[in-house]
Every structure is written in C-alpha cells, then in structure tokens.
Amino acid sequence: MNLTPLYSAVVHANLELCRALIDRGANIDLGTDSAVTPLMIACDRSQTEIVTFLVENGANINLQTGDGATALMYASYKGNVDIVRLLLSHGANVEQTDYTGHFPLVAAAKGGSLEVCRLLVDEWAADVNQQTDEYVDSLMGAAGRGHLAVVDFLIEHGADLQHADVEGYNALMWAVEKGRTEMARHLITMGAGIHHRNIDGKSARERAEESGNAEMVDIFRATATDIGRHAEGIDGQQNDQQQQQQQQM
C-alpha cells in the first residue's frame, strides 16, 4: 500500500510534521491507494488535535474510501464524540452510506458508543430504522456486539424490535448467532419475537440449539417455562372466576 508523507505523519501522530507538510503544499486529502485519507485515519485513531487541524485546513470531510466509508463513519465506530461533533459541525453528512449501505449510526451502534448514538439521533435526527442494502439496522448492529445500553436507547427511540434482515434474522437472532447470552435474555424481556423464523425456517431457539451454546438454550427453555406458567396462571384465574360465578348462581 502506497502512503503519502502526510498520511504517515498522521499514523505516527506527529502534528508538527503534519503542519510542516501542509505548509509546503502537501495534498491534504491524499492518503493511500485505497482512498483512505489522512483525515479518515486520524478519526480511526481518535487523534482529536490532528482531526481539528486537518478540518480547519480544508480537508474534504465527505470523501469516501474505495468501499465508500467516510471520516464520520470511522469516528462514529470509534466512539469519539468530540470528533463526531466537529465533523458534523463542518458539514459531514449524517445520512451518507458506504457502498453496501452502511451509515454512521450503524457504525456507532456496532462500536457501542451510546454518546455518539445519542448525538446522531437526538441532535442530528439520524433515523434509528435506517437499513443497509441487506436490511441490517442499528439495533441489529448493537445486539450482535452485545451493547445493552445502545440497544435500550434505540428501542426507546423507536427502533423496530421485530425487523428482520435479508436472511430473515431479527435482533434476537443476531444476538444468538454471536453468542450474546445476556443480550438475548434482555431482548426477550423487551418483547423480541421468539417464534420468528429466518428464511430457512429456523427460530432463534433452534439456531441456539444448533450452535451448541448450552447457556443460550437454557434461556429459551426458561422463557418457554415462564410462558407456560403464565398461561396456567391465566387459566387458573379464569377457572376460579367461573367457579365463583357458579356458586353465586
């Protein structure tokens, strides 16, 4: 991979060298042959001072890599809210996607940054139900990585708990596939559809059984038991009410 001197200076966190190179006419947006810019790598490494310097000296914030990623996506995934705020205040596009439809909020959700998710949604109106080309949303991204606080935030802001991706996997199934037992338990308590099936006709419980994750399977067994007890309780209450009515007649 070919690197420009400015890109190398950013990699080594050398702000003074960055200043010197820009003063001597270095192209501020030229980085690697895969179109990763100095600004992007600075965002990826959470180098706030260098990001600020590059932005203030005219770096193009909305350039995309060969895969379509932007500086805002790098910063959102890393969870540096100061950098994200700086980029947004200088014109970063909160809705811009890469070439597979990924967007800043899903990057923040995968990275687990509640603070960045809150900034994007509450202050910049990011859509919690925006989807990638494969219908993956931010809730799935957070669920698959085990980020409970982010999941709660997204659900509180209207994320669709029952939404499924192109393979028919909902957020619960993402948690199961990634072995996130606490997340699976939490999603079930939040009302995730345990009877939902993917395009292969498999439920979350069946996928858990196929994975051999005993702890995950136990969660579904306990859930089934609780549902059964609840149903029995309702039946019992109805029977008691019927008996009382008959006695009063």
MIZANU-755808 format. One record per residue (C-alpha): x, y, z; residue number from 1. Coordinates in nm, 3 decimals, m for minus. Example, Ala and Ser with C-alpha at 12.3 -4.5 7.8 and 13.67 -1.06 7.14 Angstrom:
BEGIN
> xx  yy  zz  num
> 1.230  m0.450  0.780  1
> 1.367  m0.106  0.714  2
//
This chain:
BEGIN
> xx  yy  zz  num
> 0.000  0.000  0.000  1
> 0.139  0.335  m0.104  2
> 0.129  0.604  0.166  3
> 0.179  0.976  0.133  4
> 0.412  1.156  0.376  5
> 0.112  1.332  0.532  6
> m0.068  1.004  0.587  7
> 0.244  0.860  0.751  8
> 0.270  1.167  0.974  9
> m0.087  1.109  1.091  10
> m0.019  0.740  1.153  11
> 0.268  0.843  1.380  12
> 0.053  1.111  1.549  13
> 0.304  1.378  1.453  14
> 0.106  1.700  1.444  15
> 0.409  1.923  1.388  16
> 0.511  1.722  1.081  17
> 0.154  1.746  0.954  18
> 0.174  2.125  0.988  19
> 0.506  2.137  0.805  20
> 0.384  1.920  0.519  21
> 0.068  2.125  0.469  22
> 0.274  2.446  0.479  23
> 0.487  2.302  0.199  24
> 0.188  2.223  m0.018  25
> 0.106  1.860  0.060  26
> m0.230  1.742  m0.072  27
> m0.440  1.728  0.244  28
> m0.681  1.468  0.105  29
> m0.431  1.226  m0.047  30
> m0.356  0.923  0.167  31
> m0.347  0.568  0.032  32
> m0.415  0.398  m0.298  33
> m0.743  0.269  m0.150  34
> m0.857  0.629  m0.100  35
> m0.821  0.632  0.280  36
> m0.745  0.994  0.357  37
> m0.529  1.140  0.635  38
> m0.850  1.267  0.797  39
> m1.002  0.919  0.800  40
> m0.703  0.756  0.966  41
> m0.691  1.038  1.222  42
> m1.058  0.972  1.300  43
> m0.994  0.599  1.321  44
> m0.718  0.662  1.575  45
> m0.916  0.924  1.768  46
> m0.649  1.189  1.715  47
> m0.862  1.489  1.804  48
> m0.592  1.753  1.761  49
> m0.489  1.627  1.419  50
> m0.850  1.591  1.307  51
> m0.914  1.950  1.413  52
> m0.604  2.070  1.228  53
> m0.698  1.886  0.908  54
> m1.058  2.005  0.914  55
> m0.959  2.365  0.980  56
> m0.714  2.347  0.690  57
> m0.973  2.237  0.438  58
> m0.980  1.857  0.442  59
> m1.275  1.722  0.245  60
> m1.493  1.569  0.515  61
> m1.726  1.372  0.291  62
> m1.473  1.192  0.073  63
> m1.522  0.815  0.055  64
> m1.281  0.521  0.052  65
> m1.284  0.254  m0.215  66
> m1.554  0.085  m0.006  67
> m1.749  0.405  0.038  68
> m1.665  0.471  0.403  69
> m1.637  0.829  0.528  70
> m1.448  1.002  0.806  71
> m1.774  1.029  1.002  72
> m1.819  0.652  0.987  73
> m1.467  0.596  1.120  74
> m1.522  0.842  1.404  75
> m1.868  0.706  1.486  76
> m1.741  0.350  1.515  77
> m1.455  0.457  1.739  78
> m1.695  0.648  1.962  79
> m1.509  0.978  1.981  80
> m1.800  1.216  2.032  81
> m1.582  1.528  2.012  82
> m1.456  1.430  1.668  83
> m1.804  1.331  1.552  84
> m1.941  1.665  1.669  85
> m1.660  1.851  1.493  86
> m1.720  1.669  1.164  87
> m2.094  1.729  1.178  88
> m2.048  2.097  1.253  89
> m1.829  2.124  0.942  90
> m2.074  1.959  0.705  91
> m2.037  1.584  0.746  92
> m2.339  1.404  0.601  93
> m2.515  1.201  0.873  94
> m2.711  1.003  0.612  95
> m2.428  0.921  0.372  96
> m2.375  0.549  0.322  97
> m2.091  0.332  0.205  98
> m2.129  0.106  m0.098  99
> m2.312  m0.162  0.100  100
> m2.549  0.085  0.260  101
> m2.378  0.118  0.599  102
> m2.419  0.456  0.766  103
> m2.280  0.649  1.066  104
> m2.546  0.541  1.317  105
> m2.499  0.171  1.248  106
> m2.124  0.225  1.284  107
> m2.177  0.391  1.623  108
> m2.414  0.114  1.730  109
> m2.164  m0.156  1.636  110
> m1.890  0.034  1.815  111
> m2.105  0.058  2.126  112
> m2.091  0.433  2.176  113
> m2.412  0.543  2.345  114
> m2.288  0.902  2.349  115
> m2.234  0.910  1.973  116
> m2.568  0.736  1.908  117
> m2.738  0.995  2.127  118
> m2.567  1.279  1.939  119
> m2.661  1.142  1.597  120
> m3.023  1.071  1.688  121
> m3.113  1.349  1.930  122
> m2.921  1.636  1.771  123
> m2.889  1.535  1.405  124
> m3.211  1.338  1.353  125
> m3.044  1.016  1.238  126
> m3.307  0.754  1.152  127
> m3.295  0.465  1.402  128
> m3.466  0.240  1.147  129
> m3.237  0.318  0.853  130
> m3.116  m0.004  0.690  131
> m2.819  m0.123  0.488  132
> m2.855  m0.290  0.150  133
> m2.905  m0.619  0.337  134
> m3.174  m0.464  0.561  135
> m2.943  m0.455  0.863  136
> m3.035  m0.178  1.106  137
> m2.856  m0.019  1.400  138
> m3.043  m0.234  1.654  139
> m2.903  m0.550  1.497  140
> m2.555  m0.399  1.493  141
> m2.572  m0.323  1.864  142
> m2.738  m0.654  1.955  143
> m2.478  m0.858  1.771  144
> m2.199  m0.681  1.959  145
> m2.365  m0.705  2.299  146
> m2.414  m0.333  2.362  147
> m2.709  m0.331  2.602  148
> m2.723  0.044  2.667  149
> m2.724  0.121  2.295  150
> m2.999  m0.134  2.234  151
> m3.215  0.024  2.504  152
> m3.156  0.371  2.362  153
> m3.251  0.264  2.010  154
> m3.566  0.086  2.125  155
> m3.667  0.388  2.334  156
> m3.630  0.598  2.019  157
> m3.849  0.375  1.805  158
> m3.623  0.101  1.670  159
> m3.827  m0.192  1.537  160
> m3.755  m0.490  1.761  161
> m3.918  m0.731  1.517  162
> m3.744  m0.612  1.199  163
> m3.556  m0.882  1.006  164
> m3.265  m0.856  0.764  165
> m3.243  m1.007  0.415  166
> m3.172  m1.351  0.566  167
> m3.469  m1.323  0.798  168
> m3.265  m1.262  1.114  169
> m3.408  m1.019  1.370  170
> m3.211  m0.856  1.652  171
> m3.266  m1.155  1.881  172
> m3.127  m1.393  1.622  173
> m2.827  m1.167  1.574  174
> m2.760  m1.194  1.946  175
> m2.796  m1.573  1.929  176
> m2.563  m1.603  1.630  177
> m2.294  m1.400  1.808  178
> m2.331  m1.589  2.135  179
> m2.453  m1.284  2.328  180
> m2.645  m1.459  2.605  181
> m2.717  m1.154  2.819  182
> m2.832  m0.965  2.513  183
> m3.064  m1.248  2.409  184
> m3.214  m1.261  2.756  185
> m3.260  m0.884  2.756  186
> m3.423  m0.873  2.412  187
> m3.668  m1.144  2.513  188
> m3.772  m0.942  2.818  189
> m3.813  m0.642  2.587  190
> m4.057  m0.837  2.372  191
> m3.846  m0.978  2.089  192
> m4.034  m1.236  1.885  193
> m3.905  m1.576  2.000  194
> m4.122  m1.756  1.745  195
> m3.991  m1.558  1.448  196
> m3.818  m1.772  1.183  197
> m3.548  m1.687  0.932  198
> m3.568  m1.767  0.560  199
> m3.451  m2.121  0.637  200
> m3.745  m2.169  0.870  201
> m3.532  m2.172  1.186  202
> m3.626  m1.996  1.509  203
> m3.381  m1.828  1.746  204
> m3.407  m2.124  1.982  205
> m3.334  m2.372  1.703  206
> m3.029  m2.170  1.597  207
> m2.914  m2.169  1.960  208
> m2.952  m2.547  1.979  209
> m2.761  m2.593  1.654  210
> m2.478  m2.374  1.782  211
> m2.429  m2.593  2.089  212
> m2.444  m2.294  2.323  213
> m2.596  m2.457  2.632  214
> m2.636  m2.131  2.822  215
> m2.822  m1.977  2.530  216
> m3.051  m2.279  2.501  217
> m3.128  m2.256  2.873  218
> m3.251  m1.900  2.821  219
> m3.511  m2.020  2.573  220
> m3.610  m2.314  2.791  221
> m3.662  m2.081  3.085  222
> m3.864  m1.848  2.866  223
> m4.086  m2.134  2.749  224
> m4.138  m2.240  3.111  225
> m4.231  m1.886  3.214  226
> m4.478  m1.862  2.926  227
> m4.631  m2.194  3.029  228
> m4.665  m2.085  3.391  229
> m4.819  m1.758  3.284  230
> m5.072  m1.941  3.068  231
> m5.153  m2.179  3.354  232
> m5.199  m1.881  3.584  233
> m5.443  m1.720  3.345  234
> m5.634  m2.047  3.305  235
> m5.640  m2.088  3.683  236
> m5.775  m1.739  3.734  237
> m6.043  m1.799  3.474  238
> m6.142  m2.128  3.639  239
> m6.162  m1.961  3.980  240
> m6.380  m1.685  3.839  241
> m6.609  m1.939  3.673  242
> m6.641  m2.137  3.998  243
> m6.724  m1.821  4.192  244
> m6.988  m1.727  3.938  245
> m7.143  m2.074  3.957  246
> m7.153  m2.060  4.337  247
> m7.329  m1.724  4.323  248
> m7.600  m1.856  4.090  249
//
